[in-house]
C-alpha cells in the first residue's frame, strides 16, 4: 500500500511536477536573481515571443518596429525588476507577460522605438526571420490585439506539445511513423478511410488504430505538461485548457 509521500501517490506526483516547472521556478525566485530562474524565464520567452509580436503588430506597428519593440521588451524583462510584479500577482505566465508588455509599451514606447536592430547585441536571440510570414497568415478581421494574442498563445501551446511529441518519436527511432501518423491525424490524407490509410502505411487497420490512439493520448499528456510550465499551480491546468479551447473555438 502506498503511504503519503510515496512516488506512486498521484497527488504527490502532480505536485512534484510543479516544483520544477519553468514558471514556478521563476515565481519561487521572485526576482531574476538566480541562474536557474533566469534560464527558466529565458526559455519561456523564447517559446512564447511570437504571440507578443502579433499583439504589437495589431497595435498598428510596422514589421521592423514590432520586432524592435518585442526585442526591447524582452531585454527590459530580463534585465529589470519586472519579476517582482509576477511574484505579487502569482498569475499565469500568459497573463503576466501581456500585462508587462502593455506597461512597457505605455511607458517606454518612444525609447523602445529608438532601439535600432543590429545596433547592439540583443539580450535574447529570437528566431524572428519568419515572423512576418507567419503574421500574414493571421486572420484579417477587426478582432482586438488581445484576442489575437490569446489565439496565437493557444496555438503556440499546441505547437510546443506537438514538437515535444515529435521529438519523442524521433529519439525512439520512430520518426517516420510519427510523420505518417501526423499526416493522418491532421487530415492531410483527405477522405481516406482508416482501412485505406492502413493499407497505404502497410499495416493492419487495428494496428493503425492503436498507434493513433497512443499518439493522441501522449499528445494530450504533453499538452498538459506544456501548460504546466506556464501556470503557478496544478489547479490552474484544467482551467487554462478550457480557456485555450474557448479561445480557439471562438
N, C-alpha and C positions, 0 to 999 in steps of 0.2 A: 504494500500500500504506500502511496506517495505521501510524504509529510510536507507540511508547509515549508516552502522554500526550495523544494527539490526541483530539478530541471524539467521533469515531466509534468509539473503543475502548469496548466495553460495560462493561468493568470500571471504566474511568475515569468513565464516565457515572454508574454506580451509586454509586461512592464520592463523586463530586462532589455527587450528590443529598443525601448525608448531611452535607455541610458547611453546609447551610442549613436542615436540619430544625429544628423548634421545640425538641425535647427535646435534641438535640445542641448547639443554641445555648445552652441553659441549662446543660448539663453542662460545656461548654467554659469558660463564665464561672465555674463552680464555686460562685459565690455571686451573689446578686441585686444585683450592684454595677455593672451596665451597663444602659443603656436598652434595648438590643436583647434582652438576656436577660430583662429584666423584661416586655417586651412579648410575648416568646415564651411565657413562663410564664403570663401573664395570659390569652393566647388559648387555651392548652391548658386552663386552669382553667375558662374559660367553656364550652368544649366538653364537658368531662367532669365537671361538678359533679353531674349527676343520679345516676350510679352511687353516688357517695358519700352522697347524700341517702337513697337506698334502703338503704344499709348502716346509716346511723344510725337510720332508721325501724325496721329489723329488730332493732335493739338494744332496742326497746321504747319509743323516744321518741315523743312526740306530734308532730303535724304542725308546730306552731309551734316546739316545742323542736328538732326536727330541722332546720328552716330556720335557727334561731338558731345551732345548733352548726355547721352547714355553712358559714354565712357567717363565723362566728367563726374557723373553721379556715382558711379562705382568707385572712382578714385576717392571721392569725398566720403563715401560709405565706409571704405576700408581704412581710410586714414584718420577720420574724425570720430567723435563720440556718439555716432548715431545709434549704436547698440544699447546705449543707456535707455533709449525710448523703448526698444524691444523688451528690455528687462522689466520695465514698468508695465507694459501692456500685456506681456505674456501671450501674445497673439500668434496667429498663423503667420508663417513667413510670407505668404501671398499678400495678406493684409498689411503687414508691416512694410513690405517693400513698396507697395503702391503709395501708402501714406508718406513714406520717406521721400519717394520721388516727387510727389506733389509739393511737399515742403521745399525740396531742393529747387524745383522749377520756379516756385514763387519767390524764393529768397535769393537765388543765385543765377537767374536767367541770363542777365547781361554778362556776368562774369564767366559763366559756363560757355556762352556763345562765343566768347573771345578765345576760347581754347582752340588752337589750330591742330588739326590732325597731323601727326608727324613732327610737331614742334617739341615734343618731349617723349620720353619713354612711358607708354601707358602703364598704369599700375596693374591693370588686369587685361590680359590678352583675350579679346573677344573675336570669335570667328564670324565677323560681320560681312564677309565678302559676298555672301548670297542674301544678305538681309533684305535688300530692296526687291530682289527677285521673289523672295517669299512674300514680301509685303504686297506686291502686285496681285497675288493670288487671294488676298483677303477680300471679303465681300464689299462691293461698292454700294453703300447704303448710308442712311443717316443715323446709324447707331452711335451712341456716345463712346468716347475713348475708353471709359470704364468697362462698358460691355465688351468691346473688342479685346481689352486686356484680359478680362475674365475668360472669354472663349479661347484666346490663344494660350492662356495659362493652362486650361483644362487639356487642350490638345498637346501641349508640351509635356504635361504629366504623363499622358498616354504614350507619347513618343519615348519618354525616358524608360517606361516599363517595357515597351516593345524592344528597345535597344538592349536592355538587360537580358530579355528572353533570348534574343538572337545570339548574344554573346555566350549564354549558357550552352546553346545548341552547338555553336562553333567550337567552343572549348572541349565539349564532349565528343567532337568529331562527327556531329550530325548537322552541319551547316547546310548541306544540300537538302536534307529532309525538311529543315525549317523553311528554306526558301520555297519549297514546293507547297508545304502546308500553309504558309503565309499567303501564297497566291490564291489558294482555295478559300481560305478564311476571309480574305478581303474582296472576294468576288471577281478576281481577275480572270477566272475561268468561265465567267459568264453563266449561262444557264445549264452548265454541265452538271449532271446528277452525281451523287456520291459514287454510284456504281461505275459510271463513265470515268470519273476522276480517278478512282482506284485503279481502273484498267490502264489509264494513261500513266499512272505512277508505278504500275507493275506490282500491285499488292492487292490482297483480298479486301473487299469492302469493309468488313468488320475491323480489319487492321487499321484502315484509314480512319474509321470512326474512333477507334481507340486513341490513335495519335492526335487527332483533332481535339478529342475530349481532354487529354492530358495537356495539350498546348493551351487550351482555353483556361483550364484550372490554374496552370502555372502563371499565365498572364494575369489572372485576377490576383493571385498571391503577390506577384511582383508589383502590381498597381498599388496594392495596399502598402507595400514596403516603400515605394516611391513617395506616396502621400505621407507616410510616417516620418519621412525625412523633412517634411515641411510644416509639421504641426507640433504642438507642445505637449500633448498627452494622448494616450491611447483612445480616450473617449471622443476625441475630435476626428478620428479617421473616418468613421461612418458618415458623420455629418459633412465632411469635406467631399466624400464620394457622392453623396446626394446633391450637394451644391454643384459639383462638377457636371453631373448628369443633367441637372436642370438647366445649366448654362448651355450645354451642347444641344439640348432639345428645344431651347427657346427660339 
